[in-house]
Amino acid sequence: MDEQQINSCNNAIVARELNLEWKLTKGKNIVEFTPEDKDINSSCLIGMIRRIIKVADK
Ligand SMILES: [Cu+2]
């Protein structure tokens, strides 16, 4: 993820179904985890910004 602007809303990504939370910093962020075989719903800490993390084979 390449975050240009970090604020109190977008400074973390939460994936509740995996019980994971990542703090983001300005610039490039690399996170590593082992997914299951389905896409992952994620959001900011309070659920305003929603994203889907696509799970794919290499
Ligand atoms: Cu937010």
N, CA, C, O and the ligand as a Tripos MOL2 file, in Angstrom:
@<TRIPOS>MOLECULE
protein
  233   231    59     0     0
PROTEIN
NO_CHARGES

@<TRIPOS>ATOM
      1 N           0.8470   -1.1810    0.0000 N.3       1 MET1
      2 CA          0.0000    0.0000    0.0000 C.3       1 MET1
      3 C           0.8800    1.2270    0.0000 C.2       1 MET1
      4 O           1.8820    1.2850    0.7130 O.2       1 MET1
      5 N           0.5110    2.1940   -0.7880 N.am      2 ASP2
      6 CA          1.2730    3.4390   -0.8370 C.3       2 ASP2
      7 C           0.3580    4.5520   -0.3430 C.2       2 ASP2
      8 O          -0.4680    5.0720   -1.0930 O.2       2 ASP2
      9 N           0.5150    4.9050    0.9060 N.am      3 GLU3
     10 CA         -0.3570    5.8940    1.5250 C.3       3 GLU3
     11 C           0.2900    7.2680    1.4260 C.2       3 GLU3
     12 O           1.3780    7.4970    1.9530 O.2       3 GLU3
     13 N          -0.3960    8.1800    0.7410 N.am      4 GLN4
     14 CA          0.1480    9.5270    0.5660 C.3       4 GLN4
     15 C          -0.1500   10.4170    1.7610 C.2       4 GLN4
     16 O           0.6900   11.2140    2.1780 O.2       4 GLN4
     17 N          -1.3370   10.2810    2.3030 N.am      5 GLN5
     18 CA         -1.7230   11.1110    3.4350 C.3       5 GLN5
     19 C          -2.2920   10.2100    4.5210 C.2       5 GLN5
     20 O          -3.1890    9.4010    4.2830 O.2       5 GLN5
     21 N          -1.7500   10.3710    5.6990 N.am      6 ILE6
     22 CA         -2.2280    9.5880    6.8360 C.3       6 ILE6
     23 C          -2.9830   10.5220    7.7750 C.2       6 ILE6
     24 O          -2.4890   11.5940    8.1240 O.2       6 ILE6
     25 N          -4.1670   10.1150    8.1760 N.am      7 ASN7
     26 CA         -4.9010   10.9000    9.1650 C.3       7 ASN7
     27 C          -5.5010    9.9490   10.1960 C.2       7 ASN7
     28 O          -5.2390    8.7470   10.1730 O.2       7 ASN7
     29 N          -6.3000   10.4960   11.0930 N.am      8 SER8
     30 CA         -6.8030    9.6650   12.1860 C.3       8 SER8
     31 C          -7.7920    8.6160   11.7050 C.2       8 SER8
     32 O          -8.0900    7.6620   12.4240 O.2       8 SER8
     33 N          -8.3000    8.7900   10.4950 N.am      9 CYS9
     34 CA         -9.2550    7.8060    9.9770 C.3       9 CYS9
     35 C          -8.5460    6.6760    9.2320 C.2       9 CYS9
     36 O          -8.9050    5.5110    9.4030 O.2       9 CYS9
     37 N          -7.5660    6.9940    8.4240 N.am     10 ASN10
     38 CA         -7.0060    5.9680    7.5380 C.3      10 ASN10
     39 C          -5.6810    5.3980    8.0390 C.2      10 ASN10
     40 O          -4.9600    4.7510    7.2800 O.2      10 ASN10
     41 N          -5.3570    5.6330    9.3050 N.am     11 ASN11
     42 CA         -4.0250    5.2350    9.7610 C.3      11 ASN11
     43 C          -3.9210    3.7810   10.1840 C.2      11 ASN11
     44 O          -2.8980    3.3560   10.7210 O.2      11 ASN11
     45 N          -4.9620    3.0300    9.9470 N.am     12 ALA12
     46 CA         -4.8910    1.5990   10.2550 C.3      12 ALA12
     47 C          -5.8280    0.8480    9.3380 C.2      12 ALA12
     48 O          -6.8190    1.3960    8.8540 O.2      12 ALA12
     49 N          -5.5120   -0.3900    9.1080 N.am     13 ILE13
     50 CA         -6.3990   -1.3020    8.3740 C.3      13 ILE13
     51 C          -6.7300   -2.4520    9.3070 C.2      13 ILE13
     52 O          -5.8510   -3.0610    9.9170 O.2      13 ILE13
     53 N          -7.9960   -2.7240    9.3980 N.am     14 VAL14
     54 CA         -8.4720   -3.7750   10.2820 C.3      14 VAL14
     55 C          -9.1060   -4.8650    9.4320 C.2      14 VAL14
     56 O          -9.9120   -4.5790    8.5470 O.2      14 VAL14
     57 N          -8.7460   -6.1010    9.6980 N.am     15 ALA15
     58 CA         -9.3950   -7.2460    9.0590 C.3      15 ALA15
     59 C          -9.9760   -8.0950   10.1920 C.2      15 ALA15
     60 O          -9.3140   -8.9780   10.7380 O.2      15 ALA15
     61 N         -11.2250   -7.7980   10.5240 N.am     16 ARG16
     62 CA        -11.8210   -8.4280   11.7120 C.3      16 ARG16
     63 C         -11.9340   -9.9340   11.5720 C.2      16 ARG16
     64 O         -11.7420  -10.6700   12.5410 O.2      16 ARG16
     65 N         -12.2470  -10.3940   10.3680 N.am     17 GLU17
     66 CA        -12.4360  -11.8340   10.2220 C.3      17 GLU17
     67 C         -11.1360  -12.6080   10.4350 C.2      17 GLU17
     68 O         -11.1620  -13.8000   10.7420 O.2      17 GLU17
     69 N         -10.0010  -11.9290   10.2720 N.am     18 LEU18
     70 CA         -8.7160  -12.5710   10.5580 C.3      18 LEU18
     71 C          -8.1370  -12.1010   11.8860 C.2      18 LEU18
     72 O          -7.0550  -12.5300   12.2860 O.2      18 LEU18
     73 N          -8.8610  -11.2180   12.5670 N.am     19 ASN19
     74 CA         -8.4010  -10.6840   13.8480 C.3      19 ASN19
     75 C          -7.0470   -9.9930   13.7070 C.2      19 ASN19
     76 O          -6.1580  -10.1650   14.5420 O.2      19 ASN19
     77 N          -6.9040   -9.2040   12.6280 N.am     20 LEU20
     78 CA         -5.6410   -8.5260   12.3470 C.3      20 LEU20
     79 C          -5.8570   -7.0280   12.2800 C.2      20 LEU20
     80 O          -6.9230   -6.5530   11.8880 O.2      20 LEU20
     81 N          -4.8250   -6.2890   12.6710 N.am     21 GLU21
     82 CA         -4.8550   -4.8360   12.5630 C.3      21 GLU21
     83 C          -3.4530   -4.3620   12.2260 C.2      21 GLU21
     84 O          -2.4780   -4.7560   12.8660 O.2      21 GLU21
     85 N          -3.3670   -3.5070   11.2060 N.am     22 TRP22
     86 CA         -2.0660   -2.9760   10.8150 C.3      22 TRP22
     87 C          -2.0770   -1.4680   10.9350 C.2      22 TRP22
     88 O          -2.9990   -0.8110   10.4520 O.2      22 TRP22
     89 N          -1.0620   -0.9160   11.5730 N.am     23 LYS23
     90 CA         -0.8770    0.5290   11.6060 C.3      23 LYS23
     91 C          -0.1390    0.9420   10.3440 C.2      23 LYS23
     92 O           0.8410    0.3060    9.9560 O.2      23 LYS23
     93 N          -0.6060    2.0040    9.7060 N.am     24 LEU24
     94 CA          0.0210    2.4810    8.4830 C.3      24 LEU24
     95 C           0.8110    3.7520    8.7500 C.2      24 LEU24
     96 O           0.4670    4.5510    9.6200 O.2      24 LEU24
     97 N           1.8670    3.9140    7.9860 N.am     25 THR25
     98 CA          2.6290    5.1500    8.0260 C.3      25 THR25
     99 C           2.6410    5.7370    6.6270 C.2      25 THR25
    100 O           2.3380    5.0480    5.6530 O.2      25 THR25
    101 N           2.9930    7.0090    6.5300 N.am     26 LYS26
    102 CA          3.0330    7.6560    5.2310 C.3      26 LYS26
    103 C           4.0660    6.9650    4.3520 C.2      26 LYS26
    104 O           5.1510    6.6090    4.8130 O.2      26 LYS26
    105 N           3.7180    6.7810    3.0860 N.am     27 GLY27
    106 CA          4.6240    6.1220    2.1640 C.3      27 GLY27
    107 C           4.2470    4.6670    1.9950 C.2      27 GLY27
    108 O           3.0960    4.2790    2.1940 O.2      27 GLY27
    109 N           5.2260    3.8740    1.6260 N.am     28 LYS28
    110 CA          4.9680    2.4840    1.2930 C.3      28 LYS28
    111 C           4.8290    1.6390    2.5560 C.2      28 LYS28
    112 O           5.6620    1.7050    3.4590 O.2      28 LYS28
    113 N           3.7760    0.8560    2.6010 N.am     29 ASN29
    114 CA          3.5380   -0.0520    3.7230 C.3      29 ASN29
    115 C           3.4460   -1.4760    3.1880 C.2      29 ASN29
    116 O           2.6840   -1.7570    2.2630 O.2      29 ASN29
    117 N           4.2230   -2.3600    3.7760 N.am     30 ILE30
    118 CA          4.1600   -3.7700    3.3880 C.3      30 ILE30
    119 C           3.7410   -4.5710    4.6160 C.2      30 ILE30
    120 O           4.3720   -4.4890    5.6700 O.2      30 ILE30
    121 N           2.6820   -5.3370    4.4680 N.am     31 VAL31
    122 CA          2.2470   -6.1970    5.5650 C.3      31 VAL31
    123 C           2.2430   -7.6340    5.0640 C.2      31 VAL31
    124 O           1.9460   -7.9000    3.8990 O.2      31 VAL31
    125 N           2.5720   -8.5350    5.9410 N.am     32 GLU32
    126 CA          2.5980   -9.9430    5.5620 C.3      32 GLU32
    127 C           1.6940  -10.7390    6.4820 C.2      32 GLU32
    128 O           1.7060  -10.5620    7.7000 O.2      32 GLU32
    129 N           0.9180  -11.6120    5.8820 N.am     33 PHE33
    130 CA          0.0610  -12.4980    6.6510 C.3      33 PHE33
    131 C          -0.3290  -13.6540    5.7490 C.2      33 PHE33
    132 O          -0.1540  -13.5910    4.5320 O.2      33 PHE33
    133 N          -0.8510  -14.6930    6.3430 N.am     34 THR34
    134 CA         -1.2870  -15.8510    5.5640 C.3      34 THR34
    135 C          -2.8050  -15.8220    5.4590 C.2      34 THR34
    136 O          -3.5010  -15.9750    6.4630 O.2      34 THR34
    137 N          -3.3240  -15.6240    4.2440 N.am     35 PRO35
    138 CA         -4.7780  -15.5760    4.0840 C.3      35 PRO35
    139 C          -5.3580  -16.9750    3.9710 C.2      35 PRO35
    140 O          -4.6460  -17.9590    3.7700 O.2      35 PRO35
    141 N          -6.6910  -17.0280    4.1090 N.am     36 GLU36
    142 CA         -7.3820  -18.2390    3.7010 C.3      36 GLU36
    143 C          -7.6500  -18.0990    2.2050 C.2      36 GLU36
    144 O          -7.0380  -17.2550    1.5500 O.2      36 GLU36
    145 N          -8.5500  -18.9080    1.6530 N.am     37 ASP37
    146 CA         -8.6970  -18.8950    0.2000 C.3      37 ASP37
    147 C          -9.7990  -17.9660   -0.2880 C.2      37 ASP37
    148 O         -10.2310  -18.0900   -1.4340 O.2      37 ASP37
    149 N         -10.2660  -17.0450    0.5370 N.am     38 LYS38
    150 CA        -11.2920  -16.1090    0.0610 C.3      38 LYS38
    151 C         -10.8470  -14.6790    0.2960 C.2      38 LYS38
    152 O          -9.9630  -14.4130    1.1110 O.2      38 LYS38
    153 N         -11.4820  -13.7490   -0.4420 N.am     39 ASP39
    154 CA        -11.1590  -12.3440   -0.2900 C.3      39 ASP39
    155 C         -11.4730  -11.8880    1.1370 C.2      39 ASP39
    156 O         -12.2900  -12.4920    1.8320 O.2      39 ASP39
    157 N         -10.8090  -10.8170    1.5530 N.am     40 ILE40
    158 CA        -10.8900  -10.3870    2.9400 C.3      40 ILE40
    159 C         -11.5170   -8.9910    2.9930 C.2      40 ILE40
    160 O         -11.0530   -8.0700    2.3200 O.2      40 ILE40
    161 N         -12.5450   -8.8450    3.7740 N.am     41 ASN41
    162 CA        -13.1160   -7.5210    4.0070 C.3      41 ASN41
    163 C         -12.2700   -6.8060    5.0400 C.2      41 ASN41
    164 O         -11.9070   -7.3840    6.0640 O.2      41 ASN41
    165 N         -11.9560   -5.5400    4.7690 N.am     42 SER42
    166 CA        -11.1940   -4.7750    5.7440 C.3      42 SER42
    167 C         -11.7240   -3.3580    5.7800 C.2      42 SER42
    168 O         -12.4650   -2.9310    4.8950 O.2      42 SER42
    169 N         -11.3400   -2.6470    6.8000 N.am     43 SER43
    170 CA        -11.8010   -1.2730    6.9600 C.3      43 SER43
    171 C         -10.7950   -0.5110    7.8060 C.2      43 SER43
    172 O          -9.8220   -1.0780    8.3020 O.2      43 SER43
    173 N         -11.0470    0.7830    7.9630 N.am     44 CYS44
    174 CA        -10.2770    1.5630    8.9260 C.3      44 CYS44
    175 C         -10.7670    1.1970   10.3330 C.2      44 CYS44
    176 O         -11.6440    0.3470   10.4860 O.2      44 CYS44
    177 N         -10.2030    1.8340   11.3440 N.am     45 LEU45
    178 CA        -10.5250    1.4500   12.7200 C.3      45 LEU45
    179 C         -12.0100    1.5590   13.0230 C.2      45 LEU45
    180 O         -12.5580    0.7080   13.7240 O.2      45 LEU45
    181 N         -12.6740    2.5940   12.5070 N.am     46 ILE46
    182 CA        -14.0840    2.7860   12.8490 C.3      46 ILE46
    183 C         -15.0070    2.3830   11.7240 C.2      46 ILE46
    184 O         -16.1990    2.6900   11.7630 O.2      46 ILE46
    185 N         -14.4780    1.6970   10.7140 N.am     47 GLY47
    186 CA        -15.3340    1.1080    9.6910 C.3      47 GLY47
    187 C         -15.8020    2.0570    8.6040 C.2      47 GLY47
    188 O         -16.7180    1.7160    7.8550 O.2      47 GLY47
    189 N         -15.2010    3.2430    8.4920 N.am     48 MET48
    190 CA        -15.6470    4.1900    7.4640 C.3      48 MET48
    191 C         -15.0730    3.8380    6.0960 C.2      48 MET48
    192 O         -15.8060    3.7870    5.1080 O.2      48 MET48
    193 N         -13.7830    3.5980    6.0360 N.am     49 ILE49
    194 CA        -13.1400    3.2690    4.7640 C.3      49 ILE49
    195 C         -13.1340    1.7570    4.6380 C.2      49 ILE49
    196 O         -12.5090    1.0580    5.4360 O.2      49 ILE49
    197 N         -13.8320    1.2620    3.6370 N.am     50 ARG50
    198 CA        -13.9110   -0.1830    3.4770 C.3      50 ARG50
    199 C         -13.1170   -0.6050    2.2450 C.2      50 ARG50
    200 O         -13.1580    0.0450    1.2000 O.2      50 ARG50
    201 N         -12.4130   -1.6850    2.3950 N.am     51 ARG51
    202 CA        -11.6370   -2.2100    1.2830 C.3      51 ARG51
    203 C         -11.8380   -3.7090    1.2250 C.2      51 ARG51
    204 O         -12.1830   -4.3430    2.2220 O.2      51 ARG51
    205 N         -11.6180   -4.2670    0.0510 N.am     52 ILE52
    206 CA        -11.5770   -5.7170   -0.0800 C.3      52 ILE52
    207 C         -10.1700   -6.0840   -0.4800 C.2      52 ILE52
    208 O          -9.6490   -5.5850   -1.4780 O.2      52 ILE52
    209 N          -9.5550   -6.9520    0.2910 N.am     53 ILE53
    210 CA         -8.2320   -7.4610   -0.0370 C.3      53 ILE53
    211 C          -8.4310   -8.7110   -0.8770 C.2      53 ILE53
    212 O          -8.9680   -9.7140   -0.4070 O.2      53 ILE53
    213 N          -7.9900   -8.6350   -2.1290 N.am     54 LYS54
    214 CA         -8.1530   -9.7570   -3.0460 C.3      54 LYS54
    215 C          -7.1010  -10.8210   -2.7480 C.2      54 LYS54
    216 O          -5.9140  -10.5210   -2.6190 O.2      54 LYS54
    217 N          -7.5480  -12.0440   -2.6430 N.am     55 VAL55
    218 CA         -6.6330  -13.1580   -2.4300 C.3      55 VAL55
    219 C          -6.4400  -13.8640   -3.7700 C.2      55 VAL55
    220 O          -7.4110  -14.2670   -4.4110 O.2      55 VAL55
    221 N          -5.1860  -14.0110   -4.1890 N.am     56 ALA56
    222 CA         -4.8990  -14.6210   -5.4850 C.3      56 ALA56
    223 C          -3.6620  -15.4950   -5.3690 C.2      56 ALA56
    224 O          -2.8140  -15.2930   -4.5000 O.2      56 ALA56
    225 N          -3.5790  -16.4690   -6.2610 N.am     57 ASP57
    226 CA         -2.3470  -17.2460   -6.3720 C.3      57 ASP57
    227 C          -1.2740  -16.3520   -6.9630 C.2      57 ASP57
    228 O          -1.5790  -15.3370   -7.5890 O.2      57 ASP57
    229 N          -0.0150  -16.7290   -6.7650 N.am     58 LYS58
    230 CA          1.0850  -15.9600   -7.3540 C.3      58 LYS58
    231 C           0.9950  -15.9660   -8.8620 C.2      58 LYS58
    232 O           1.8360  -15.3690   -9.5330 O.2      58 LYS58
    233 CU        -12.0470    5.7800    9.4510 Cu       59 CU59
@<TRIPOS>BOND
     1     1     2 1
     2     2     3 1
     3     3     4 2
     4     3     5 am
     5     5     6 1
     6     6     7 1
     7     7     8 2
     8     7     9 am
     9     9    10 1
    10    10    11 1
    11    11    12 2
    12    11    13 am
    13    13    14 1
    14    14    15 1
    15    15    16 2
    16    15    17 am
    17    17    18 1
    18    18    19 1
    19    19    20 2
    20    19    21 am
    21    21    22 1
    22    22    23 1
    23    23    24 2
    24    23    25 am
    25    25    26 1
    26    26    27 1
    27    27    28 2
    28    27    29 am
    29    29    30 1
    30    30    31 1
    31    31    32 2
    32    31    33 am
    33    33    34 1
    34    34    35 1
    35    35    36 2
    36    35    37 am
    37    37    38 1
    38    38    39 1
    39    39    40 2
    40    39    41 am
    41    41    42 1
    42    42    43 1
    43    43    44 2
    44    43    45 am
    45    45    46 1
    46    46    47 1
    47    47    48 2
    48    47    49 am
    49    49    50 1
    50    50    51 1
    51    51    52 2
    52    51    53 am
    53    53    54 1
    54    54    55 1
    55    55    56 2
    56    55    57 am
    57    57    58 1
    58    58    59 1
    59    59    60 2
    60    59    61 am
    61    61    62 1
    62    62    63 1
    63    63    64 2
    64    63    65 am
    65    65    66 1
    66    66    67 1
    67    67    68 2
    68    67    69 am
    69    69    70 1
    70    70    71 1
    71    71    72 2
    72    71    73 am
    73    73    74 1
    74    74    75 1
    75    75    76 2
    76    75    77 am
    77    77    78 1
    78    78    79 1
    79    79    80 2
    80    79    81 am
    81    81    82 1
    82    82    83 1
    83    83    84 2
    84    83    85 am
    85    85    86 1
    86    86    87 1
    87    87    88 2
    88    87    89 am
    89    89    90 1
    90    90    91 1
    91    91    92 2
    92    91    93 am
    93    93    94 1
    94    94    95 1
    95    95    96 2
    96    95    97 am
    97    97    98 1
    98    98    99 1
    99    99   100 2
   100    99   101 am
   101   101   102 1
   102   102   103 1
   103   103   104 2
   104   103   105 am
   105   105   106 1
   106   106   107 1
   107   107   108 2
   108   107   109 am
   109   109   110 1
   110   110   111 1
   111   111   112 2
   112   111   113 am
   113   113   114 1
   114   114   115 1
   115   115   116 2
   116   115   117 am
   117   117   118 1
   118   118   119 1
   119   119   120 2
   120   119   121 am
   121   121   122 1
   122   122   123 1
   123   123   124 2
   124   123   125 am
   125   125   126 1
   126   126   127 1
   127   127   128 2
   128   127   129 am
   129   129   130 1
   130   130   131 1
   131   131   132 2
   132   131   133 am
   133   133   134 1
   134   134   135 1
   135   135   136 2
   136   135   137 am
   137   137   138 1
   138   138   139 1
   139   139   140 2
   140   139   141 am
   141   141   142 1
   142   142   143 1
   143   143   144 2
   144   143   145 am
   145   145   146 1
   146   146   147 1
   147   147   148 2
   148   147   149 am
   149   149   150 1
   150   150   151 1
   151   151   152 2
   152   151   153 am
   153   153   154 1
   154   154   155 1
   155   155   156 2
   156   155   157 am
   157   157   158 1
   158   158   159 1
   159   159   160 2
   160   159   161 am
   161   161   162 1
   162   162   163 1
   163   163   164 2
   164   163   165 am
   165   165   166 1
   166   166   167 1
   167   167   168 2
   168   167   169 am
   169   169   170 1
   170   170   171 1
   171   171   172 2
   172   171   173 am
   173   173   174 1
   174   174   175 1
   175   175   176 2
   176   175   177 am
   177   177   178 1
   178   178   179 1
   179   179   180 2
   180   179   181 am
   181   181   182 1
   182   182   183 1
   183   183   184 2
   184   183   185 am
   185   185   186 1
   186   186   187 1
   187   187   188 2
   188   187   189 am
   189   189   190 1
   190   190   191 1
   191   191   192 2
   192   191   193 am
   193   193   194 1
   194   194   195 1
   195   195   196 2
   196   195   197 am
   197   197   198 1
   198   198   199 1
   199   199   200 2
   200   199   201 am
   201   201   202 1
   202   202   203 1
   203   203   204 2
   204   203   205 am
   205   205   206 1
   206   206   207 1
   207   207   208 2
   208   207   209 am
   209   209   210 1
   210   210   211 1
   211   211   212 2
   212   211   213 am
   213   213   214 1
   214   214   215 1
   215   215   216 2
   216   215   217 am
   217   217   218 1
   218   218   219 1
   219   219   220 2
   220   219   221 am
   221   221   222 1
   222   222   223 1
   223   223   224 2
   224   223   225 am
   225   225   226 1
   226   226   227 1
   227   227   228 2
   228   227   229 am
   229   229   230 1
   230   230   231 1
   231   231   232 2
@<TRIPOS>SUBSTRUCTURE
     1 MET1         2 RESIDUE 1 A MET
     2 ASP2         6 RESIDUE 1 A ASP
     3 GLU3        10 RESIDUE 1 A GLU
     4 GLN4        14 RESIDUE 1 A GLN
     5 GLN5        18 RESIDUE 1 A GLN
     6 ILE6        22 RESIDUE 1 A ILE
     7 ASN7        26 RESIDUE 1 A ASN
     8 SER8        30 RESIDUE 1 A SER
     9 CYS9        34 RESIDUE 1 A CYS
    10 ASN10       38 RESIDUE 1 A ASN
    11 ASN11       42 RESIDUE 1 A ASN
    12 ALA12       46 RESIDUE 1 A ALA
    13 ILE13       50 RESIDUE 1 A ILE
    14 VAL14       54 RESIDUE 1 A VAL
    15 ALA15       58 RESIDUE 1 A ALA
    16 ARG16       62 RESIDUE 1 A ARG
    17 GLU17       66 RESIDUE 1 A GLU
    18 LEU18       70 RESIDUE 1 A LEU
    19 ASN19       74 RESIDUE 1 A ASN
    20 LEU20       78 RESIDUE 1 A LEU
    21 GLU21       82 RESIDUE 1 A GLU
    22 TRP22       86 RESIDUE 1 A TRP
    23 LYS23       90 RESIDUE 1 A LYS
    24 LEU24       94 RESIDUE 1 A LEU
    25 THR25       98 RESIDUE 1 A THR
    26 LYS26      102 RESIDUE 1 A LYS
    27 GLY27      106 RESIDUE 1 A GLY
    28 LYS28      110 RESIDUE 1 A LYS
    29 ASN29      114 RESIDUE 1 A ASN
    30 ILE30      118 RESIDUE 1 A ILE
    31 VAL31      122 RESIDUE 1 A VAL
    32 GLU32      126 RESIDUE 1 A GLU
    33 PHE33      130 RESIDUE 1 A PHE
    34 THR34      134 RESIDUE 1 A THR
    35 PRO35      138 RESIDUE 1 A PRO
    36 GLU36      142 RESIDUE 1 A GLU
    37 ASP37      146 RESIDUE 1 A ASP
    38 LYS38      150 RESIDUE 1 A LYS
    39 ASP39      154 RESIDUE 1 A ASP
    40 ILE40      158 RESIDUE 1 A ILE
    41 ASN41      162 RESIDUE 1 A ASN
    42 SER42      166 RESIDUE 1 A SER
    43 SER43      170 RESIDUE 1 A SER
    44 CYS44      174 RESIDUE 1 A CYS
    45 LEU45      178 RESIDUE 1 A LEU
    46 ILE46      182 RESIDUE 1 A ILE
    47 GLY47      186 RESIDUE 1 A GLY
    48 MET48      190 RESIDUE 1 A MET
    49 ILE49      194 RESIDUE 1 A ILE
    50 ARG50      198 RESIDUE 1 A ARG
    51 ARG51      202 RESIDUE 1 A ARG
    52 ILE52      206 RESIDUE 1 A ILE
    53 ILE53      210 RESIDUE 1 A ILE
    54 LYS54      214 RESIDUE 1 A LYS
    55 VAL55      218 RESIDUE 1 A VAL
    56 ALA56      222 RESIDUE 1 A ALA
    57 ASP57      226 RESIDUE 1 A ASP
    58 LYS58      230 RESIDUE 1 A LYS
    59 CU59       233 GROUP 0 **** ****
